[in-house]
Amino acid sequence: MSTVVVLNTDNTALHTVSVKHAIKMLVREVAVVEESRVGASIGPYPWPVVLRLIRYVKTTFLYAAAPAWSKRGVLRRDAHRCAFCGSTADTVDHLVPQSRGGGNTWQNTVAACTRCNNVKADRTPVEAGMPLRRLPHVPTWREAYHRRT
């Protein structure tokens, strides 16, 4: 099934939706057809290629400095892969342990499997002899939003 581009009221592209979802938007009257396929229709509606929303959708959250830290966010950022061994991660590990003053920040946490988290315990990766496969970083809103794992 093809996709339909959705524009904000100021004609900036927001995202794409399926044709089925686009028709639902037309039925709810939250969008109008900007461009359609010539000679094609779906019931009483033209086959949409581009829709424009009726009301403006604020998108400043996409360009904010950084999303708030969360365990789910760390797991998403690291694609549910352990930063130490590469297996499936199910928890979050602090590089500088909380018992030593390490906080819940993007740069201090990585996704980890239970085994590696227990082996590392309350030591730093250097002390435990467990090198990181990837360095932690602060994700952008766009990266955090689009990485759905």
C-alpha positions, 0 to 999 in steps of 0.5 A: 500500500502506498503512503501519503505525505502529511503537511502542516498548515505552513506546508512543512512536511510532518510525516507519512501515513498509509492511504487508509489512515489518510482517508480516516483523516479526511472523514474526520475533517482534520486534513484536506487533499493537496494533491491526488492521483489523477483519475483515481478515487476511494469512494467519494474521496480522491486518492490522496498523495499529499494532505494538509492539516486544517489546524497547526501542529506544534513541532518544537519538541523535535528540535529541543536540546535533548529528550529527558533521560529514562531507562526505556530511552537508554534501551532504545538508544542502544537498540536493546543490545548490551554495551559490554557483550552485545547480547540482548539487553534487559536493564540499564547499567551506570558506568560510574555506579550510583553508590559512587555518585554516578547519576541517571544521565545519558552519558553515564548509562548504557544498556546491559544484560543481567549477566554483565550488569551483575559481573560489573557490580559497583565498579567502573568498566575499567576496574571490572575489565569490561570494555564498552562496545559503544560509547554512550551519547545524548540522543537527538529527539529525532533519533529517540522518536524514530528508533522504535524497538 
